[in-house]
């Protein structure tokens, strides 16, 4: 008897290898997968603006990287002893204004989209926050008072338009770039169970729609693997919303089966052994 449902994923003809440059951008699940890929020797950059959750913020990040936007003090605000950017995660915040700007600018300059071979975009939520005073979409509220923001869920139409803009920006920089979308398996239960389902459904339906216009775009089912294939609370962390380390490793294995050749899988295993040996020596 079979006691679980395994997600059927077609092996991709577009392979990923260690010679390629990878860019991962999106929710905190991006960081988890990025850490695994880094240990296995892949050349990659992860979230040059910090963690991004919604499509409109990710779209804006890609556009600003593509345009090589120059940040100035006008793009920052001061709150609780630090300078912040609404587009950046709090890891970029700094008590020193110049250091904050330098860190932001360095990441933009170092992210060369024309040299990226593969981009993996992880969408986390369809809920967005806009700054009430300007209607500008923000990536991070930086613990400012709630009344300064307007929260809403984008429609499928808005989401599809955002994905289209991302793809256009990326293909302008590199027409051959391999674009992979995925939806984060992390459940946003702070929004409520129903709201989380509506949000994830918006993202999934939007990706399905955009693939009709761009058949070369891939979708990797991270969300479905956890929700439908693993489907047990033993595969969740103690908060019961984030995937456990075992689940993350399993999702990576399914990704490797889909996009890596047997040679690349073997190289990845060798690179990981080297990484473990090096870091073991450093701890001694």
C-alpha positions as CSV (number, residue, x, y, z in Angstrom):
1,X,0.0,0.0,0.0
2,X,1.1,3.5,-0.8
3,X,0.6,5.9,2.2
4,X,1.6,9.2,0.5
5,X,1.1,11.1,-2.7
6,X,4.2,11.9,-4.6
7,X,4.2,15.0,-6.7
8,X,4.9,14.2,-10.4
9,X,7.6,16.6,-11.6
10,X,8.9,16.3,-15.2
11,X,12.7,16.3,-15.5
12,X,13.8,19.5,-17.1
13,X,15.7,19.6,-20.3
14,X,17.3,22.9,-19.2
15,X,19.9,21.7,-16.8
16,X,21.7,23.7,-14.0
17,X,25.4,23.2,-13.4
18,X,28.3,24.6,-11.4
19,X,29.5,26.8,-14.2
20,X,26.4,28.9,-14.2
21,X,25.7,32.0,-12.2
22,X,22.5,31.7,-10.1
23,X,20.4,34.5,-8.6
24,X,17.8,33.6,-5.9
25,X,15.3,36.2,-4.9
26,X,12.2,36.1,-2.8
27,X,10.9,35.0,0.6
28,X,12.9,33.5,3.5
29,X,12.5,30.1,1.9
30,X,14.9,31.4,-0.7
31,X,17.6,31.8,2.0
32,X,17.2,28.2,3.1
33,X,17.6,26.8,-0.4
34,X,20.4,29.2,-1.1
35,X,22.4,28.0,1.9
36,X,22.1,24.4,0.6
37,X,23.2,25.3,-2.9
38,X,26.1,27.4,-1.6
39,X,27.4,24.4,0.5
40,X,27.2,22.3,-2.6
41,X,29.5,24.6,-4.5
42,X,27.1,26.5,-6.8
43,X,27.9,30.1,-7.8
44,X,25.0,32.2,-6.5
45,X,23.7,35.5,-5.1
46,X,20.8,35.5,-2.7
47,X,18.4,38.4,-2.2
48,X,20.4,41.5,-3.1
49,X,17.7,43.6,-1.4
50,X,17.2,41.2,1.5
51,X,14.1,39.0,1.9
52,X,11.2,40.0,-0.4
53,X,7.7,38.5,0.0
54,X,5.3,39.9,-2.6
55,X,5.5,40.0,-6.4
56,X,5.3,43.9,-6.6
57,X,8.3,44.3,-4.3
58,X,10.3,41.6,-6.2
59,X,9.4,43.3,-9.5
60,X,10.7,46.6,-8.2
61,X,13.9,45.1,-6.9
62,X,14.6,43.5,-10.3
63,X,13.8,46.8,-12.1
64,X,16.1,48.8,-9.8
65,X,19.0,46.3,-10.3
66,X,18.4,46.4,-14.1
67,X,18.4,50.2,-14.1
68,X,21.4,50.4,-11.7
69,X,19.5,52.8,-9.5
70,X,21.6,55.2,-7.5
71,X,20.3,55.5,-3.9
72,X,20.6,58.8,-2.0
73,X,19.6,60.0,1.4
74,X,16.2,60.9,-0.1
75,X,15.5,57.2,-0.4
76,X,16.1,56.6,3.3
77,X,14.3,57.5,6.5
78,X,15.5,57.6,10.1
79,X,13.7,55.6,12.8
80,X,14.7,54.3,16.2
81,X,18.4,55.3,15.8
82,X,18.9,53.8,12.3
83,X,18.6,54.7,8.6
84,X,16.3,52.4,6.7
85,X,15.1,51.8,3.1
86,X,11.5,50.8,2.5
87,X,12.8,48.6,-0.3
88,X,15.3,46.7,1.8
89,X,15.4,44.3,4.7
90,X,16.4,45.5,8.1
91,X,19.9,43.8,7.7
92,X,20.7,46.8,5.5
93,X,19.7,49.3,8.2
94,X,22.5,51.2,9.8
95,X,23.0,54.0,12.3
96,X,25.5,55.5,9.8
97,X,23.8,56.9,6.8
98,X,26.7,56.6,4.4
99,X,27.3,53.0,5.4
100,X,23.7,52.2,4.8
101,X,23.8,53.7,1.3
102,X,27.2,52.1,0.5
103,X,25.8,48.6,1.4
104,X,22.7,49.1,-0.7
105,X,24.7,50.4,-3.7
106,X,27.3,47.7,-3.5
107,X,24.7,45.0,-3.8
108,X,23.1,46.7,-6.8
109,X,26.5,47.2,-8.5
110,X,27.5,43.6,-7.8
111,X,24.3,42.0,-9.2
112,X,24.9,41.9,-12.9
113,X,21.7,40.6,-14.5
114,X,23.4,40.2,-17.9
115,X,25.7,37.6,-16.3
116,X,23.0,35.7,-14.5
117,X,22.2,32.3,-16.2
118,X,19.5,31.1,-13.8
119,X,17.1,33.0,-11.6
120,X,14.8,31.3,-9.0
121,X,12.0,33.6,-7.9
122,X,10.2,32.5,-4.8
123,X,6.8,34.2,-4.2
124,X,5.7,34.3,-0.6
125,X,2.4,36.2,-0.5
126,X,0.0,38.2,-2.6
127,X,-0.6,40.6,0.4
128,X,1.2,44.0,0.0
129,X,1.7,47.1,2.1
130,X,1.6,50.6,0.6
131,X,2.9,53.7,2.3
132,X,-0.3,55.7,2.9
133,X,1.3,59.1,2.2
134,X,2.6,58.1,-1.3
135,X,0.8,54.9,-2.3
136,X,4.3,53.4,-2.8
137,X,4.6,49.6,-2.3
138,X,7.1,48.8,0.4
139,X,9.1,45.6,1.1
140,X,9.6,46.3,4.8
141,X,7.6,48.4,7.2
142,X,10.5,48.5,9.7
143,X,8.1,48.5,12.7
144,X,6.7,51.9,11.9
145,X,3.1,52.6,13.1
146,X,0.5,50.5,11.4
147,X,-1.6,53.5,10.4
148,X,1.2,54.7,8.1
149,X,0.4,51.8,5.7
150,X,-2.5,50.4,3.7
151,X,-2.6,46.6,3.4
152,X,-4.3,44.8,0.5
153,X,-4.2,41.6,-1.5
154,X,-3.4,42.1,-5.2
155,X,-5.6,40.6,-7.8
156,X,-4.6,37.9,-10.3
157,X,-4.5,40.5,-13.0
158,X,-2.1,42.7,-11.0
159,X,0.0,39.7,-10.1
160,X,0.3,38.6,-13.8
161,X,1.2,42.1,-14.8
162,X,3.9,42.2,-12.2
163,X,5.4,38.8,-13.3
164,X,5.3,40.0,-16.9
165,X,7.3,43.1,-15.9
166,X,9.9,40.9,-14.1
167,X,10.3,38.7,-17.1
168,X,10.7,41.6,-19.5
169,X,13.3,43.3,-17.3
170,X,15.3,40.0,-17.0
171,X,15.1,39.2,-20.7
172,X,16.2,42.7,-21.7
173,X,19.4,42.0,-19.7
174,X,19.8,38.4,-20.9
175,X,17.4,36.9,-23.5
176,X,18.6,33.4,-22.6
177,X,18.1,33.6,-18.9
178,X,16.5,30.6,-17.3
179,X,13.6,31.8,-15.1
180,X,12.1,29.5,-12.5
181,X,9.2,30.5,-10.4
182,X,8.2,28.8,-7.2
183,X,5.8,29.5,-4.4
184,X,7.1,29.4,-0.8
185,X,5.7,26.5,1.2
186,X,5.8,28.7,4.3
187,X,2.2,29.4,5.5
188,X,1.4,33.0,6.4
189,X,-1.0,32.1,9.2
190,X,-0.7,35.6,10.7
191,X,-3.0,36.6,7.8
192,X,-5.4,33.8,8.8
193,X,-5.9,30.4,7.3
194,X,-8.4,31.5,4.6
195,X,-6.5,34.6,3.7
196,X,-3.3,32.5,3.4
197,X,-5.1,30.1,1.0
198,X,-6.4,32.9,-1.1
199,X,-3.0,34.5,-1.2
200,X,-1.2,31.3,-2.3
201,X,-4.0,30.6,-4.9
202,X,-3.5,34.1,-6.4
203,X,0.2,33.4,-6.8
204,X,-0.3,29.9,-8.3
205,X,-3.0,31.0,-10.7
206,X,-0.9,34.0,-11.8
207,X,2.2,31.8,-12.5
208,X,0.0,29.4,-14.5
209,X,-1.4,32.4,-16.5
210,X,2.0,33.9,-17.3
211,X,3.3,30.6,-18.5
212,X,0.8,30.8,-21.3
213,X,2.7,33.8,-22.7
214,X,6.2,32.5,-21.8
215,X,6.3,28.7,-22.3
216,X,10.0,28.8,-21.6
217,X,9.4,29.9,-18.0
218,X,9.5,27.1,-15.4
219,X,7.4,26.4,-12.3
220,X,8.9,24.3,-9.5
221,X,6.3,23.0,-7.0
222,X,7.9,23.7,-3.7
223,X,4.6,24.6,-2.1
224,X,2.9,21.4,-3.4
225,X,5.7,19.2,-2.2
226,X,5.3,20.2,1.4
227,X,1.5,20.6,1.4
228,X,0.6,17.6,-0.6
229,X,3.5,15.2,-0.6
230,X,5.0,15.5,2.9
231,X,1.6,16.6,4.4
232,X,2.5,15.8,8.0
233,X,3.3,18.1,10.9
234,X,6.6,16.2,11.5
235,X,7.9,18.0,8.4
236,X,7.2,21.4,10.0
237,X,9.3,23.4,12.4
238,X,8.0,24.1,16.0
239,X,5.9,27.0,14.8
240,X,3.9,24.6,12.6
241,X,4.2,27.0,9.6
242,X,7.8,26.8,8.4
243,X,9.2,23.6,6.9
244,X,11.6,21.6,9.0
245,X,15.3,21.1,8.0
246,X,14.3,17.6,6.8
247,X,11.5,19.0,4.6
248,X,13.8,21.7,3.1
249,X,16.5,19.1,2.3
250,X,13.8,16.9,0.7
251,X,12.5,19.8,-1.5
252,X,16.1,20.5,-2.5
253,X,16.5,16.8,-3.5
254,X,13.4,17.0,-5.7
255,X,14.8,20.2,-7.2
256,X,18.1,18.4,-7.9
257,X,16.3,15.5,-9.6
258,X,14.5,18.0,-11.8
259,X,17.3,20.3,-12.9
260,X,20.7,18.5,-12.3
261,X,22.4,15.9,-14.4
262,X,23.9,12.9,-12.6
263,X,27.4,14.5,-13.1
264,X,26.2,17.8,-11.4
265,X,24.7,15.8,-8.5
266,X,28.1,14.0,-8.0
267,X,30.0,17.3,-8.2
268,X,27.6,18.8,-5.6
269,X,28.2,15.9,-3.2
270,X,32.0,16.3,-3.5
271,X,31.7,20.1,-3.0
272,X,29.6,19.6,0.1
273,X,32.2,17.2,1.6
274,X,34.9,19.8,1.0
275,X,32.7,22.5,2.6
276,X,32.1,20.3,5.7
277,X,35.7,19.4,6.0
278,X,36.8,23.1,5.7
279,X,34.2,24.3,8.3
280,X,35.0,21.4,10.6
281,X,38.7,22.5,10.6
282,X,37.7,26.1,11.3
283,X,35.7,25.0,14.4
284,X,38.6,23.0,15.8
